[in-house]
Amino acid sequence: MRSSIHTFFEKNHPGPEIVRVHFMENKCFVQVEKQIPEYSSLGRFQFNHETEMTEYDIIPRNRREIAEA
């Protein structure tokens, strides 16, 4: 199941790194982290990390399919 979640995100959301996947009954919680390149106030190039948690419903008849809640 987890490999199909990783495959889904790699195909639909290239770039962000999956930090954590948590399953609870028919729900799947995925935490992704994006690197945002920017320049600091001193003119230095740096990466800031933005983390976001997304909830998905797992379709009961076919547990390989997920739908965004």
Rosetta silent file (secondary structure, phi, psi, omega in degrees, C-alpha in Angstrom):
SEQUENCE: MRSSIHTFFEKNHPGPEIVRVHFMENKCFVQVEKQIPEYSSLGRFQFNHETEMTEYDIIPRNRREIAEA
SCORE:     score description
SCORE:     0.000 S_00000001
   1 L     0.000  -46.012 -178.232    0.000    0.000    0.000 S_00000001
   2 H   -62.943  -35.521  179.551    2.716    2.445    0.932 S_00000001
   3 H   -66.969  -34.076  177.849    4.554    1.879   -2.330 S_00000001
   4 H   -70.415  -32.288  174.797    1.417    2.771   -4.300 S_00000001
   5 H   -64.488  -46.385  178.545    1.108    6.002   -2.239 S_00000001
   6 H   -61.181  -42.890  178.868    4.738    6.861   -3.045 S_00000001
   7 H   -62.008  -42.300  178.555    4.154    6.065   -6.732 S_00000001
   8 H   -58.665  -46.173 -178.107    1.036    8.264   -6.768 S_00000001
   9 H   -72.165  -38.044  178.530    2.948   11.243   -5.340 S_00000001
  10 H   -63.734  -33.615 -179.580    6.015   10.796   -7.511 S_00000001
  11 H   -79.639  -42.137 -173.820    3.796   10.801  -10.597 S_00000001
  12 H   -94.122  -22.567 -177.993    1.390   13.622   -9.624 S_00000001
  13 L  -134.144   72.332  178.991    3.594   15.857   -7.440 S_00000001
  14 L   -67.207  140.072  177.581    7.203   15.800   -8.653 S_00000001
  15 L   114.367  -59.435 -176.798    9.604   17.640   -6.384 S_00000001
  16 L   -67.985  149.631  178.133    8.260   17.368   -2.819 S_00000001
  17 E   -99.249  132.017  177.669    9.726   14.755   -0.524 S_00000001
  18 E   -77.684  119.633 -177.878    7.360   12.461    1.373 S_00000001
  19 E   -90.690  -45.117 -175.604    8.265   12.754    5.053 S_00000001
  20 E  -150.505  141.733  173.935    5.624   10.562    6.670 S_00000001
  21 E  -124.619  126.269 -177.260    2.682    8.357    5.658 S_00000001
  22 E  -128.150  129.089  179.697    0.154    7.419    8.353 S_00000001
  23 E  -107.251  136.721  177.405   -2.815    5.080    7.886 S_00000001
  24 E  -145.990  110.478 -176.294   -5.917    5.149   10.078 S_00000001
  25 L    50.783 -115.733 -179.686   -8.958    3.026    9.107 S_00000001
  26 L  -102.471   27.341  178.714   -9.982    4.322    5.658 S_00000001
  27 E  -120.993  152.310  175.970   -7.834    7.463    5.842 S_00000001
  28 E  -134.317  125.584  179.132   -4.292    8.123    4.787 S_00000001
  29 E  -109.745  124.929 -176.903   -2.344   11.142    6.066 S_00000001
  30 E  -120.631  126.294  177.155    0.666   12.185    4.011 S_00000001
  31 E  -107.201  120.914 -179.976    3.188   14.764    5.160 S_00000001
  32 E  -116.691  152.242 -179.974    5.289   16.263    2.366 S_00000001
  33 E  -126.925  127.707  178.510    8.163   18.700    2.536 S_00000001
  34 E  -109.335  143.767  172.630    9.072   21.104   -0.272 S_00000001
  35 E   -97.079  125.830 -179.687   12.344   22.966   -0.651 S_00000001
  36 E  -112.102  110.237  178.999   11.809   26.577   -1.640 S_00000001
  37 E   -76.616  136.575  177.297   14.929   28.294   -3.016 S_00000001
  38 E  -159.631  171.101  177.437   15.233   31.986   -2.214 S_00000001
  39 E  -102.821  138.889  178.573   17.714   34.706   -1.340 S_00000001
  40 L   -77.319  176.322  179.188   18.109   35.900    2.225 S_00000001
  41 L   -66.462  -19.541  177.429   18.136   39.557    3.251 S_00000001
  42 L   -90.794    1.637  177.678   21.946   39.384    3.080 S_00000001
  43 L    86.626   12.685  179.444   21.816   38.190   -0.534 S_00000001
  44 L   -91.444  141.202  177.392   22.757   34.571    0.193 S_00000001
  45 E   -78.656  131.406 -177.847   21.072   31.750   -1.686 S_00000001
  46 E  -148.928  165.281  176.142   19.261   29.384    0.679 S_00000001
  47 E  -113.589  129.996  171.564   16.531   26.760    0.846 S_00000001
  48 E  -106.080  145.177 -178.493   13.540   27.059    3.137 S_00000001
  49 E  -104.346  130.271  177.190   11.479   23.993    3.914 S_00000001
  50 E  -116.107  123.225 -178.462    7.690   24.089    3.794 S_00000001
  51 E  -108.638  137.283  179.048    5.845   21.148    5.344 S_00000001
  52 E  -141.236  141.577  179.692    2.219   20.356    4.639 S_00000001
  53 E  -107.133  130.655 -179.934   -0.094   17.538    5.770 S_00000001
  54 E  -123.040  140.093  179.666   -2.735   16.225    3.368 S_00000001
  55 E  -105.522  134.852  178.875   -5.575   13.830    4.164 S_00000001
  56 E  -126.193  148.055  172.441   -6.739   11.232    1.658 S_00000001
  57 E   -93.101  135.860  175.029   -9.616    8.772    1.682 S_00000001
  58 E   -94.586  125.012 -177.850   -8.756    5.181    0.841 S_00000001
  59 L   -73.502  118.261 -171.365  -11.421    3.682   -1.379 S_00000001
  60 L   -60.560  -35.680 -175.775  -12.567    0.505    0.451 S_00000001
  61 L   -71.157  -25.993  179.053  -13.317   -1.662   -2.591 S_00000001
  62 L  -141.018   95.481 -171.840   -9.816   -1.190   -3.956 S_00000001
  63 L   -67.201   -2.479  176.889   -7.314   -0.208   -1.283 S_00000001
  64 L   -86.321  -13.235 -179.611   -4.758    0.774   -3.931 S_00000001
  65 L   -98.535  140.867  176.614   -6.819    3.806   -4.951 S_00000001
  66 E  -129.067  154.026  178.110   -6.851    6.996   -2.927 S_00000001
  67 E  -134.226  136.429 -179.314   -8.892   10.169   -3.254 S_00000001
  68 E   -67.076  130.402 -178.068   -8.042   13.556   -1.801 S_00000001
  69 L   -79.694    0.000    0.000  -10.390   14.420    1.069 S_00000001
